[in-house]
Amino acid sequence: MHPSRLLLALGALVASGCASAPRLAESQTPPAQTQAVKAPAEPVRLTLVGTNDFHGWLMPHTTTLAGGLELREGGAAVFAGYVARLRADNPDGVLLLDAGDLFQGTLASNLTEGASVVDVYNQLGYAAAALGNHEFDYGPAGPKAVPGPGEDPFGALVARIRQARFPLLSVNVREAASGQHPAWFGNDGTLLVTLKGVKVGVIGLTTPSTPRIVNPALVSTLRFDDMVPATLEAAKRLRAQGAEVVVGVAHAGGKCADLSNPRDTSSCDRKDGEIYELVESLPPGTLDVVFAGHTHQAMGHFFGDVPVLSTWGLGRSFGVVELFVDPESRKVLTERTRLQAAIPVCAQVDEKTGSCDPRKLKEAGATVRLVAPTFLGGPVVADKEVEALVAPVLARVEEEQRRPLGVTVTAPLGRNYENESALGDVLTDSLREMEKVDVALLNSGGLRANLKAGPLTYGDLYEVLPFDNTVAIVTVTGDELRRLLVAAYGTGSGVFQQSGLKVKLARCAGPERLRDVTLANGKPLEPKRLYRVVLPDFLARGAAGLGTVLSQVPPERIDLGLGREQILRDALATWWKSRGAPISAPATGRISFVEGGECASKGPAAPRSVRP
């Protein structure tokens, strides 16, 4: 990492590589002219550090480079080393925040229902975290994925809240019945702390799309309000309590393709960004900084005078905002605000380029020489206490990941959010054959990794299907099935993977997207005939836009798999092994697109989510 790279360069952004920067110092105090002239007090420097969408990545990501070199990036212990450098650079002036989705997606998180993640966040000294949609995924405490009669759907989350030495915040999550903040939160969605004599308020926010992208059985008693009025009310309350700086941590995001100029927002996708609507709808002075998340996209831009940062998530990077507060007026000196977006968390870097970007280093080939990283003028040292903290759970993870499933994948199977995929074809075909039904449906956002070729292990399958969904079966008429497909393909939640049908789609979101559907053999759907459809209970309970259609299906025709209660990935593993045949992709062509033309009525396109 190059020690010459300056964190303080005006508007500096680092989108790749590992930056190394000296202590930020905007200017030196001018010397006193005479003993009677008092030098003006220096502004108070605050260092705000943000992460998002950690998803349980306690361990580093590893990539094998040319010559067998193993590159490691991310991981909790290495990130702790970066946090230590930041705290050494600005003693008592660092505030560490997270924009939500701490849990879900890795065995390291899920084996302990997030407890291992909270242990690490406690050790790192997080001040607060936003409540993300995936914080609800574990449901009741214990092995059940959804609550039974009398069981608390928030049991696992409440246990994590009690364990945490930092609050999980959301001002726009309310009890549906009373309109009050849930008592088990233990807070009103805000936090007020003092940093170097400056009172800093923190407001937590959760994407209002949460009910659509979380198993409805887990959030049915909650409502997720509009973020703008909730933020306004919370900011006024914090300012009345003396907050001189107000920071939003929002599990809602956007996407900006170009990180090179923080003042240029022209590359930001306004069609896919809740965070823009929030920031631009608020009166100036409501928020001073926003850390965003949810979309797994890096951002580091000023919207007006408000810096908005997010990272790609998974523990690979973090963002920093440097604020300066006038010691007399107690106002943020907005012209001096600095930001650095998506600073990579590097366990090692290439000696020549200072980068730990695996794509760039793979292209560099045999010229790569890995060395220890530096940051803010000093070495980054992995934290031994954090390493010791995560070691037991990583040992359990290693054992589970290596467990063979007795079947071989003949060629890599890739996923595709916006089109038919080899992975989607294999999974839906397997579910349909396993349950001996007519149709299988999977939401593409539920497929979280590609499947590599070779002997299949439990860890491989878990990375693809980390959610604890049960196998559900709904029985619908041909008319109901058509309406279900209209809803599935019209929500904007990617392209549903399916087996048993041929569908033609328009390249737009909305109720007119589905242009044609037949059975796989080309025969039309019979309007009154009953068809059996296998799908995750997440969908069968009405998530991803299917609720309106399924609410009209008689309850006796919806089997949520409660009698079997076998997790979908485990059921597939058992079935594949029983077949004794390798896994290979079938021919494609079950999903096609009608080229040309737009939908006459596009309808509301739901914000894209990593788990629609």
N, C-alpha and C positions, 0 to 999 in steps of 0.2 A: 504494500500500500504506500502511495507516494506521500511523504511527510509534507511536501510543499503545497498540497492542495488545501485551500482555505475554506473553512466552514463559513467564514464571514463574507465571502465574495458576494456582492449584492445580488440577491435573487438566485444564488447558486443552487443548482439542482444536480443531484447525481442519480442517474437512472440505472447505472450498472457499475461494476467495479466497487472497490472499497476505498472510501475517501479517508484521508488522514489529515487532520487539521489542528492547528494550534489553538490555544485559548482565545475565545472570541473577545476582542476588545475594539470597540468602535473608535474610540479616541482617548487620548491621555488627558488627565485633568490639567488645564492650563496653569502655569506657575503663577503664584501670587505676585502682583506688581509691587505692592507695598504691604506692610503689616496691617494696614487699615482696610485693604481690599480682600474680602473673603472669596476664595474660589467657589464657584457654583458646585453644588452637590452632584455627583455622578448619578445618572439614572439607575434604577434597580434592574438588574438583568435576571430574567426568569427563563429557564430552559424547560420547555414542555416537550415531552417525548411520548409518541403515540404508536401503538400497535393495533392490529385488527385481524380477525379471522384466523386465530392461532390454531384452532381445530385440533388441539391435543398434540402438536408436534414438539414434544419434549426432546426428541432425539434429532440429530442432524440428518439432513438429506445427503446421500452419498452418490457420487457419479464416478465411474471408472474412466479415466482418460487414457491417452496413448501411452504405451509402455507399462500399463498396469497401475499407473498412479491413481490413488483414490482421493478424490476431492470431496471435502465435507463443507457444507454450508448450513447455516441455521442451527437450531438446537438451543435449548434453554440455558445450558451452562455457558456457551459462547456468548449468547446475548447478554447474560449477566456480566461478562467481561466488558462489553461495550457500555452497559449502564454504569459500571464502576468508573470507567474513564470519564463519562459525562458528569458524574457526581464529583470526581476529583477536580474537574475543570470549573465547576460552579457549585461549591459547597453550600448545602442547604437551599439551593436554588433550583433543584430539579423536581419536576412533577411528572410521574409515570402513569399513563392512562391507557385504557384499551377500549376499542370501539365495538366489542362484542363478538360472539361466537368463539368463546374460549374452548368449548367442548366439541365432541362428535367428529368422527372421521378416521380416528386411529385407535388401534387396540390399546395404546398407552393411556388414552383418555377413557375409553369405553369400559375397560376391565374394572375400573374403579368408579364408574359413573361420574367422572370429572374430578374426583378427590385428588388425584396425583397432580392435576393441573393447578388446582387451588393451592396445594402445598408449595408449588414452585412460584406462583404469583405472590403468595405471602412472603416467601424468601426474597423475591426480587424487590419487594416494597412498592407494589402498585398502590396508588391512591384511590382509584375507582375504575370500574369497568361498566360499559353499557350492557344492557340485557339484550343479547342476540336471539334470533329465532331458534337457533340450535340449542340454546340453554334449556329449552323445554323438552328436548327429545327423549330424555331418560324416563320421564313419567314418574310412576311411583317408585319409591326406594326399593331396591331388590331386582330380581331377574325379570319381572313382568314388564313388557313394553307398554302396555296400556292398563289403566286401573280397572280392577274388578269392583263389585258393589262395596261401597264403604271405604274404598282405598283413595288416598290423596293423589290426584294426578300431578301434583307439584312436589311430591315427597322427596325425590332425588335433588331437585333444585333447592328446596328449603334446606336440606342437609348441607349443600354447598354454600348457601348464604350464611348459615351458622358457622361453618368452618372458616370462611374467608375473614381476613383481617382488613378487608377493604369492602366498600359497599358495591353491590350491583345496582345500577341506576336505570330508571326509565320513568319519565314524567307522563308519558302518553299511554301507559298500560294501566287499565282500571278494571275493577270488578264490574261485570256487565250488569248485575242486579242493582248495586248501590251507587256505582259511579265513583267509588272511593279507591284510593291506592290499596292494593292487596296488603293486608296486615302482615303477611309473612315476608314482605319486602324489608320491613324494618326501617323504611325511610320514605320520603316523599318524592324520590327520584332525583334529588339534588344533594350536593355536598358543598360545604364551605370550609376552606382551609386557609391557613396563613403561611405564606412562603416569603421569607426574607422581609417580613413586615408588611407584605402586600396580601390583602384578602382576595382569594381566588375562589370563585364559585364554579361548580361543575354541574352540567345538566346532562342527564342520560336520556337517550331516545331510542325507540325500537321501530323498525319498519312497519307501517300499518298493513303491509301485505302478509304479515305473520300468520293469520288464520288460514290463509290459502296455501301456505307452504309448510305448515306444521300439521302433524296428525290431529284432526279435529277433536279427537277424544281427549287431547291433552290441554287444549286451550278454550274449550267451549264455554267456560264460565267467565272468560275475560273479553274485554274489548280493547282495540288498539286504535286510539284516537288520532286525528290529524296532528301532525307534528308542529305545524306553525303556531296555532293558538296555545298549544301546550308549552311550547318554548317561550313564547311571549310572556305568559303568566309566570313561568318559573324564573325567567330572567328578571322580571320586575320584583319578584319576591326576594331574589338574591341581592339585587341592587339595594333594596330597602334594608337588608340585613348588613349592608356595608361592603358588599363585593365590589372591588375596584377592577377586577378582570373576571370575565365570564367565558368559560370554555364549554363548547358542546362536544359530547362524545356520542356519536349517532351511528347506530347500526342501520345505516342507509347510505347509499353511495351513488357513484356515477362512473364515468369513464372519460378520460382525456388522453388522446393518443400521443400528444407531444408534450414532453416534460422539459423541453429546453428553455422555455421562457415562462416564468411563473405569472407574468402579467398578461399573457396571451391565452385566452380561454376559447379561442375559435375551434380548437380540436376537440372540445368537450361535447359529448353526445347528449344533446338535450332531450332526446327521446327515451333515454335509458338512464335517468339520473334523478332520484328523489332528492338528493342532497342539493342540487342546484335550485330546485323549487323552494326548498326550505330557506337557504341562505339569502336568495334574492327576494323572498317574500317578507323578510324581517326588516323592520326599520333599522337604519344605521345606528350602530352603538349597542345593538341587542347582544350580539356575540362578538368576542374578540378573536377567537380561534375555533375551528371545528376539526376534530379528528373523525373521519368517516370510515365505513367498512361495507360489508355485505356483498359487494359486487366483485371482490378479489381483483380490483384494478388499482394501479398506482395513480395517485393524483398529488399535485403539489402546486396549487394555483391560488392566486388572490382573486376573490370575487368582491369588487370594491376594495375595501381595506381589510377584508376578512380572509386570512389564509385557511385553505381547506386541504388537508392531507389524508391520504390513505395509502396502503401498500397492497401488494399482491397476496399477502397473508401467508399462512402456514409456517410462521416463524422465520421467514427468510430475510426480512428487512424491517426497518422501523423508520419513522419520520421525526424530525425535530423542528420546532418553532422557537426562535429566540425573540422574546418580548422585552421591551424596555419601558419602564414605568417612571414617569417624572416624579421625583420625591416630594415635590411641593404641591403640584396640581393633582397628583395621584391618577393621572390619565396615561393611557398607553400611547407611546410615541409611535404612531403607526408608520411614519416614514422610515423608522429604523428597524421595523420588524424584518426578520430574516427567516427563511425556511429552507429546509433540505429534505427532499422527498426520497422515500424508498432507499435508505442507506442499507446496503447489503450487510448481512450478518455472516462474516467470513471466518471459518476456522483456519483456513489457509488461503493465501493469495498467490497468484503468479508473480514472481519476482520482478519481471519486466513491466507488466501492465498494471499491477496492483489489483487485478480483477479476480473474483471468484465466480464469475458467471460461467456455468458449465457449458453453455452453447458456444460462447466465445473461445473457451479453452479447448473444447473439442476441435474446433476449427484450427486452432494454433498447432495442434498435433504434438510432435516430440519436442518442440521448443519450450514447452512449459516447465518451469521449475518452481515448485511450491515452497513458500516460506511463511513464517508467522506474520499475522497482520498487525498493523499499528493503527491507532485512531487518536485524534486530538493530541498528537505529539508523544504518544507512549504506546507500549505493547498492549495488545488485547490478550488477556489471560483468562482461560475458561475457569469458571468458579468451581472450586473443589466441593464446596458445601452443596451446591446445586447438583453436581454430578453424583454425589453420595445420595442425595434425596431421590433422584430418579432411577438410580441403579436397580433397586428391587423390582419396580414395575417393568423396567426394560428387560430384565431377566425373564419375567413372566411372558412378556411380549415375544421375545425371541423363541421361547419354547412353543408358543401357539403358532407363530408364523411359520415355523419349520415343519409343522405337522403335515404329513403327506395325506392327500385325499384319494390316492389310488387311481388317478386318471391323468391322461396326458392331453395337452392342448397342442394341436399339430402346427399351428401358425399363429402369430400375434393377432389378437382380436381388438380392434380399435373402437372407440365410442365416437359419437357425433351428436352434438346437441341440436343441430339444425337440419339433420337429414337421417335417413336410414343408416344404420351402422352394422358392421359385422358382429360386434358384441351384442347389440340389441337383438339382432336376428337369432343368435345362438340362445340367448337367455329366454326370449319369448317363445321360441320353438320348444325349448326344454320344458318350460312351464306348461305349455299347452299339451305336450305329450305326457308329461308327468301326471297331470290332473285329468287327462282324457276329456278335454273340453273343446269348444268350437273356436274360441278366440283367446289370445293373451295380450295384455296391455302393460307397458311399463313407461313411466315418465323418464325422459332422458336425464333430467337433473338428478335422479336417484342413482345413476351409474357414475361412480366417482374416480375411476381409473381405468386404463386399458388393461387387457389381460395378456401377459407375455406367453410365448411358446415354451413348451417343456412340461415336466411333471408339475401338476397343480398342487399347491400347498394351501393350507387354510389362510395364511397371511395374504397370498395372492388374491383369493376370492374375497377376503374381508375388505381389501382396499377397493375392490369394485363395488361391493354391496355392504357398506358399513352400518346401514340403518336396520334396526330391529323390527322390520315389518313381518307380519304373518302372511301366510298365503290365503287370500280371500277369493271367493267365487260369487259372482252375481249372475242371476238368471234374468235375462231381459228379452223382450220381443224384438223383432227386427226393427220396428219403428223406434223403440227405446234405444236400441244399439246405435242406430243412425244419429239420434239426438246426443247420445253419449260421445260419439266421435266428433260431432260438430263442436261440442263443448271442449273436448280434449285438444283438438287441433286449432281451436279459435282463441285460446286464452293468451297466446304469446309466450307460453311456457315451453318453448322449444318444440321439437317434433316427437310425439309419442312413438315409441318402438312397439311393433305389433306382430302378431303371427295369426294366420288363418284368414287374412283379408288381403285385398289389393285396394289401395287408396290413391286418389289423385288430389293434390293440394295446389292452391294458389300460393304465391310467394308474398303473403301478407297475413297480418293477424286480424281476427275478427270472425264473426259467425258465418261469413261466406267463404272461409278458407277451404273447407272440405268441398271439393267439386264432384267427386264420385267415389263410391265404395261398392265393392262386390266381394263375394267370398273368394278365396284363393284360386278356386277353379274357374272363376269368371262368372259364376251364377249370381244373380241379384239376391239381395236380402229379402226374405219373405216377411211382410209387415207384421203378421200375427204369430209367426213361428217363434218358439222360445229358443234362445241361444245362451249357452253357458260361457261366461267370460272369467278367466282367471287374472288376478291383478293383486298388487300389494294392498294390505288393508288400509294403508295411507290413502290410496285412491278410492277404495271402496267406502271409506267413511266420508267421502265428499271433498277431499283436498284437490288442489290444482284445477279448480273450476268445475268439478264434476258434481258438486253438491246439489245444485238445482235439479238436475236430471235424476239423480239417485234418490232424492227426497220423494219423488213421485213413483218410485218402484216399491211394491209392497214389501214390508220388512222381512217376511218369510222367504223372500227370494234373494236376500242378501246374507251370505254366510261369511262372517269375518274371520273365520278360522279359530274361533275361541275354544272350540272343543279340542282341536289339534294343538294349537299354540306352538307350532313349530316355526322357527324363524325361516324366512324365505331362503336365505343363502345356505342354511343347514339342510333344508329340504332338497335343494338342488344338488348339494354335495353328495348326499345319500343316494339320490336317484342316479346321478352320473356314475357313481361307483357300482351300483347294482347293474347298470347296463353293460359294463365291461368294455366299452368302446371309446376310442379317443374322441375328443371334442374338436370339431372342425366347422367352419362357416359354410352355410348353404349359399346357393346362388342369390344374388340380390335382385331387386326389381319389384318388391312388394309396396314400396312407396315411390311415387313419381310426382313431378311438378308440372303444372300447366304453365307454359311460358307465355309471357305477354299479358298485358292488362292488369288492372288493379281491382281490388275489391271495391264495389260500389259503396259499401258501408263497412269501414274498417273496424268499428267498434273499439272499445277500450282495450288497449294492449297492456297487460300486466307487466310491471317491471321484471326484467329478467332476474332470476335468482339462481344461486348455485345449487339449490335444491327446490325446484318449482314443485 
